[in-house]
Amino acid sequence: MSDSAPDVTACLLAWGEGRREALDQLMPLVYDELHRLAHRELRRERPGRTLATTGLVHEAYLRLVDQNRARVESRAHFLNLAAQTMRRVLVDEARKRGAQKRGQGAVGFSLDEVPEPSVEPDGGLVALDEALERLETVDPRLSRLVELRYFAGLTLEEAAHVLGTSTTGAWRDWNTARAWLYAALNE
C-alpha cells in the first residue's frame, strides 16, 4: 500500500485536472481495495441480488469516469467517493426492484384476474439512503462521517483525518449520528 501511495496521489491529481486517463491508471492501484469494499457492501444486501462484486466495482468505475474534474485529495477520499458511488448503484438497483414490485411494466389484467398482493420487505438500503439524506440536511458533517465509516469502511481515526477533526470529536459525532439514524430508521 505504501509503495503505490505516490502513484495513487499522482493519478488523483491528474484526474482532478480533468485527465480521464488518470482514472484508468488509478484503478489497477486501488482495484483490490475497491473489490473489498464492494464485497462488504454486497454482504449487507439481501440474497437473490443480481449484481455481483466485480459488477459493482465496474459499475462504480463507469460512474466515476463520467465525473468531470473530481477534486480528490487522498486515497481515503477517493475510496470514500468510490464507496458513495457504490452506494448510489445499490440504491438505484433497490429502487428498480421496488418499482418492478409495484408493477412498472406490468401487463394489464382485468380486476377478476388480479392475483392476491404479496409484500416483500426490501427497503433497508433505500430507507438508510433516505435517512442519510435527511441527516445531510440536519448536519452534513454527521452524514459524511457515516458515509466514511459505513460505506468507505474507514476507521474512526481515518475518517477524522479526512474530515479534518480530532478522533475524540469524530467519536462524539459517530455516536450522535448512530443515535440519530437509529431513531430515524425506527420511526
Secondary structure, DSSP 8 states (H G I E B T S, - for coil): -TTTHHHHHHHHHHHHTT-THHHHHHHHHHHHHHHHHHHHHHHTS-TT-S--HHHHHHHHHHHHHT-SS----SHHHHHHHHHHHHHHHHHHHHHHHHHHHTTTT-----GGG----------HHHHHHHHHHHHHHH-HHHHHHHIIIIIS---HHHHHHHHT--HHHHHHHHHHHHHHHHHHHT-
